[in-house]
Amino acid sequence: MAVMDARYESLGQLLYNEVGEGALRILLYNEFIDDGVISPGLFYELENGELHYAYCTHEIDTELFHLKEVFDCDVKALELHLELHGGDAALQVSVTYADKFDDDSDTGARTDRVLQKHFGHTSAHYPPFEGTPFEG
């Protein structure tokens, strides 16, 4: 399990580097979708209690793909929760296997349940979309 611990620590550091300043808690919720697709959501809570969403960086996505290769195919979701206390940090990791994954609800509903569990509410501030609009 040392390889997994190192992967989790690496991912935790990437999350902290992305949103650590002023954040009390950071949560990465990711669903592993068929054919190697990932669906990450990065949330962080500020000292004033506001919950914010941040786009994942390429480095975070890459680390998630590495974890996907290490996990067996039964892993459907990952929650990586980082509690920041001054100079200390506590990292909690939980995985959801296929037999416990709620396929009947959509990603938004599952994400809301995870946010409720970790933050006590689901009202997050989302930044404007930074990508290229879909052209069909």
C-alpha positions in Angstrom: 0.0 0.0 0.0 3.0 2.3 0.1 2.7 3.1 -3.6 -1.0 4.1 -3.0 0.0 6.2 0.0 2.6 8.0 -2.1 0.1 8.6 -4.8 -2.4 10.0 -2.3 0.2 12.3 -0.8 1.3 13.5 -4.2 -2.3 14.3 -5.1 -2.9 15.9 -1.8 0.1 18.2 -2.4 -1.2 19.1 -5.8 -4.6 20.0 -4.3 -3.0 22.2 -1.7 -0.8 23.9 -4.3 -3.9 24.7 -6.3 -6.2 26.1 -3.5 -4.3 25.9 -0.2 -4.0 29.6 0.7 -6.9 30.5 2.9 -8.6 27.1 2.5 -9.7 25.2 5.6 -10.8 22.1 3.8 -10.2 20.7 0.3 -12.2 18.0 -1.4 -11.5 16.2 -4.7 -14.4 14.1 -5.8 -13.7 12.1 -8.9 -15.7 9.5 -10.8 -13.9 7.0 -12.9 -16.1 6.5 -16.0 -15.7 3.7 -18.6 -12.9 3.8 -21.1 -10.5 5.7 -18.9 -12.5 9.0 -18.6 -12.3 10.8 -15.3 -14.8 13.3 -13.9 -13.1 15.4 -11.2 -14.6 18.1 -9.0 -12.3 20.2 -6.8 -14.0 22.0 -3.9 -12.5 24.1 -1.1 -14.0 25.9 1.9 -12.6 29.2 3.1 -12.3 30.5 6.7 -15.6 32.4 6.2 -17.4 29.2 5.4 -17.8 29.8 1.7 -17.5 26.8 -0.5 -15.8 27.3 -3.9 -15.2 25.1 -7.0 -11.9 25.2 -8.8 -11.0 23.7 -12.2 -8.5 20.8 -11.9 -5.1 21.3 -13.4 -3.5 19.0 -15.9 -1.2 17.7 -13.1 -4.2 16.7 -11.0 -5.8 15.0 -14.0 -2.6 13.2 -14.7 -2.3 11.9 -11.1 -5.9 10.7 -11.3 -5.1 8.8 -14.4 -2.1 7.2 -12.6 -4.4 6.2 -9.8 -6.9 4.7 -12.2 -4.2 2.5 -13.6 -3.4 1.3 -10.0 -7.0 0.7 -9.0 -8.8 -2.4 -10.1 -11.7 -1.9 -12.5 -14.3 -2.1 -9.7 -13.4 1.4 -8.3 -16.0 3.9 -9.5 -15.3 7.0 -7.4 -12.6 8.6 -5.2 -13.0 11.1 -2.4 -9.8 12.8 -1.2 -10.5 15.1 1.7 -7.8 17.4 3.0 -8.3 19.1 6.4 -5.9 22.0 7.0 -5.1 23.1 10.5 -2.4 25.8 10.6 0.8 24.1 9.4 -0.7 20.6 9.7 -2.9 18.7 7.3 -5.0 15.5 7.6 -5.7 13.5 4.5 -8.6 11.1 4.3 -9.2 8.9 1.3 -12.3 6.8 0.5 -13.1 4.9 -2.6 -16.5 3.7 -3.9 -16.6 0.3 -5.5 -19.0 -0.6 -8.3 -21.3 -2.6 -6.0 -21.9 0.5 -3.8 -22.0 3.1 -6.6 -25.3 4.7 -7.3 -25.7 4.3 -11.1 -29.4 5.4 -10.9 -28.5 9.1 -10.1 -26.4 11.5 -12.2 -23.0 12.9 -11.4 -24.5 16.1 -10.1 -26.7 14.3 -7.5 -23.8 12.1 -6.4 -21.5 15.2 -6.1 -24.2 17.0 -4.0 -24.3 14.0 -1.6 -20.5 14.0 -1.2 -20.5 17.8 -0.6 -23.3 17.5 2.0 -21.3 14.7 3.7 -18.0 16.7 3.9 -19.2 20.3 4.2 -22.8 20.1 5.5 -24.2 21.9 2.4 -24.1 22.0 -1.4 -24.1 25.7 -2.2 -20.7 26.3 -3.9 -19.5 29.3 -5.9 -18.5 28.2 -9.4 -16.2 30.3 -11.6 -17.1 31.1 -15.2 -16.4 28.3 -17.6 -12.8 28.6 -19.0 -13.0 26.3 -22.0 -14.0 26.6 -25.5 -17.8 26.5 -26.1 -19.0 23.2 -27.7 -19.8 23.6 -31.3 -22.1 21.0 -32.7 
